[in-house]
């Protein structure tokens, strides 16, 4: 049996998006936006488990996964 404290536990979820090239990043809707929407939908589906998306964006547009030299 779960206690009231366990039922109200909040799990803050950060969403990290990445695109390895800058191609298409100047468009109104990019693959980074699509990744974010998909992750937000999944987090929303877990709302009953206490998941919430934080509002900060963690986007790496134009940075390849082979390089760890990235902005902050």
N, C-alpha and C positions, 0 to 999 in steps of 0.2 A: 504494500500500500504506500502510495506517495504522500509525502508530507506537503503542506501548503507551500513551504519554502521551495521545495523541489519543483512544484508545478509552476511557480512564477519565475524560475531561473531564465534570465535573458542571455542569449548568445549573440553577441555583436559580430556581424560578418562583413569583412572587407572584400571588395571586388577588385581584382587585378585584371586588366585587359592589356593585350599586346598584339602588335602587328609588326612583322619583321621588316617591312619596307614602308616608305612614305607614300607610295602610290595609292591614290584615292583618299588620302586623309584630308584633302581640301574639299571633299564633298559634304553636303549638308548632313547626310546620314552615313556613317562609316561602319566598318566591321567592328571597331571599338564600341560604338553605340549598340550594335547588335549583340556583342558579347555581354555588355552590361545589362541589356534588357533580358537576355536569357538567364543570366545569373540572378537578377532581381526576381524574376518569375519563380526560379527554383527556391530562392530564400523565402519568398512569399508562401510557397507551398509547404514550407516547414514552420510556418508561423505558430502552429499549435505546439510546437516543440520549443518555442521561445526564441526562434531565429529572427533577427532584424538586420537589415542592411544599413551600414553606416553611410553617411552622405558624402564623405570624401571620395574623390576619384583617384584611382591609382592606374594611370594609363601610360603605356610605353609604346607610343606610335613611332615606328621607324627604327626600332632597336631589335636587332636579331638576337635570338636566344643563345647564339654562340659567343656573345659579348656581354660580360657582366659590368662593363664600364657604362653606367647609366646615370641619369639625373637622380637627385636625392629620392 
